[in-house]
Amino acid sequence: MSDGIEWEERLEALLTGALSVWRIDGRVLHGETAICTIQTETVTVKVERIVDDGEPFWEVTPADNALPSLPYGGIQGMLRAVRELLGAGAAESRLVIGPREDL
């Protein structure tokens, strides 16, 4: 299995789980590369893992191209950006990542 396919499956699982936790109705679609598209009734967001000569990073792009693509070095920042783009007007919630004993 290539690295791109592995990350594609991981990214799809991560984003699908995030939608569930955030209680956002939507679906995650993926193509043949490490790109996933999240679709809700009102918003579409593309998330891509970029692997260039340097360190890999995440790129979050609104499908309407109203804003430029935003690069994030970590998963937490990427998820926060996705949540903000998907959740305009949604009830506030926080993203908490940590060991269960810290909750």
N, C-alpha and C positions, 0 to 999 in steps of 0.2 A: 504494500500500500504506500502510495507516495505521501510525502509530508503535506502537500496541499489538500489531499483528500482527508487525511487524518484531522487537520485543523478545521476543515469544512464541517465535518461531523461534530467535532467538539464545539465549534462556534454555534452551530444550529441547536445543539442540546442546551448550551448556556443561555442563549437568547430565548428559547422556548420556555425554559425554567424561569427566566427573569420576567417574561410576560405573565406567567402564572402567579408569581410572587407579587408582582405589581398590580394584579387584577386588571390587566388590560386585555380586552378582546382583540386578538390579532393572530397572525400566523407568520411563521418564518419559512422562507423559501431559500433554496441554495442552488447554485449552478455547479459547474465543473471545477471551479477554483475556490480559494478560501474567501468567498464572498457570500454573504447572506443578506437577504432583503426581508425587512419586517414590514408587514402591511396591516394597517388598521383601517377602520372606516374612513378616517380623515387624513391619515399621514402614512407616508412610505419612507423608510430610512434604509440606506445601504450601509453595511458594516463589512470592512475588508481587512484582512491581515496582509500587510505589506512587508515583503522580505527583499530588501535591496542589498547593497554592499555592506551596509552597517547593521545595526541592531534592528530586529523586526519591530514594527509598531502597528497600531490599529488606526484605521481611518473611518470616520463616521460622516456620511453624506446624506443630507435631506434629498429625497428624490425630485423635489420641485426645483432644486438648484437655487433656492432663494439665498442660501448661505454657502460659503465655500466649504470644501471638505476640511474636517478638523482632525489632526493627528494626535494620537494618545499613545504614550509609551507603555501604559499598564492597562490591565483589564478593568480595574476599578474606575479609572477615568473614562474609559470607553463606555462602560455601562452607565455611568452618570450622565454622559452626553446623550446616549440613546434614550434614557429615561426622560430627560428634559425635552428632547425633540418629540417623543411620543406622548408625553403627559401634559402638554399645554392645557391648562384648565382642569386637569384631573386632581383628585384629592391628594394632598401632600402625603408622602411617605419617605422613609429613609432607607438607604441601602446600607446594610450592615454585613460586613464580611469578617469572620473570625471563628475561632474554635467555639464549639457549643458551650463549653464551660464558662466562656466569657459573656454569654447572653444573659 
